[in-house]
Amino acid sequence: MRDVIIPLIIVFAVLAGVLTVSAGLIWLERRLLALWQDRYGPNRVGPFGSLQVVADMIKLFMKEDWIPPFADKPVFVIAPAIIMATTLMSFAIVVFAPGLTVIDLSVGLLFFLAMSSLGVYSVALAGWSSNNKYSLIGGLRAAAQMLSYEIFMGLSLMGVVLLAGSFNITAIVEAQKGMWFCIPQLPGLVIFFIAGIAETHRLPLDLPEAENELVAGYHSEYSGMKFAMFFVGEYLAITLIAALVATFFLGGWLGPWLPPFIWFAIKTFTVICLFILLRATLPRPRYDQLMSFGWKLMLPLALLNIVVTGGILLLRG
Amino acid sequence: MFGIISGLWKVLLHTFRRRVTIQYPEQKAYMPPRWRGRIILSRDPEGGERCVACYLCAVACPVGCISLQSAEDEHGRRYPEFFRINFSRCIFCGLCEEACPTYAIQLTPDYEMGEFNRQEMVYEKEDLLIAGEGKYKGYNFYKVAGVSIADKDKGQAQNESPPVDRHDLLP
């Protein structure tokens, strides 16, 4: 009985916690962007405006859930669910503290890469089924961007795998007891982070949405809770990438004095703030710049990183 | 790469900057006295209505939001029987104030005029008239103008010479 109940509790705690955090991120992002642009942001609803998300949710529930008559209905409906499902599935392998994980897969890292690849279907199908030229361009951009950044996202993690000697998340964190991987794997960290921004299509690399050229990109035609699923899905993905950066490069739950989970939360939160800082700072590149940056610079760098890491490991025996 | 990092650092330093937002309902922005806001009708120093119902404001108004009807009281003074401004049309251009020969119609720095009901945007004379003189103090049209009213004939106004008998000037 214990073997069933404890995993169930963890599953629901992770689900509830992750959804709450990613909804709260909407408020956090608006406040932080405002802070860095010398304004206040939402500060009326609740203490420091923190209930703004609740107000937004009520509004989104009240909205008409419109499916355009020209859309491909089944695909249109299923597309927003895919991004939520794949991102939530990825959280299954995140180890929040020793033993505090949904499933401790021996190929946890590969599972995450597989799930984030499936996420491409969501945006590509949403863009396609909307039957709208801006959505289609957004969906095509998203597919091309996510596929090309997927490649070196996986490759950038191989340095970590080489150092840790395992695909298991717990083993990777345990391997960082001596030194966090952000020092020997600094190029890997930078490449993974950039790929993470592209995967979540956050602002410097948010070409699939690109409000000022494509209306709202692949989710132009979505409204109500379907739009909210894309929206929360994006913030879920940010939380996921931040948690994984913390796990793979910043030593996960490792740290002195404080309990492991607190360390994990602090590291994840810091990376999330970095995501928002990047959004506050950087403008969006042109689409061809994005692709040539990915294929001509990031991919060779990721390969070089693997070669050098592997070579050094071989030399040391 | 260095550019990106220094940019991130500069944005991060904005954490400690003063926020420029004016938190509106609690804090209010300074409105200059000549701000073109809610329109009022002022009174002369003796407390009478300044408006002489000359219709110049209604003619000058580019959106036609002023309507009035002139009348004359027992002293021979003209005044508006009704004076109505439809603020849902008003564009606050201030041309009525420029057109007014008696400083009666004036624009004020008040801008908080939101209503839930459109009809409430129509202001009648009672809503427009204020107790004081507004921006132009000490001006009384009938004291300086050569118009005869009950207790003042032609030539009795301030700085006004007595009327000339034109037949006197004939050679």
Interface residues (C-beta under 8 A of the other chain):
Chain A: A34 L35 W36 Q37 D38 R39 Y40 L277 L278 A280 T281 L282
Chain B: I4 G7 L8 K10 V11 L12 H14 T15 R17 R18 R19 V20 T21 Q23
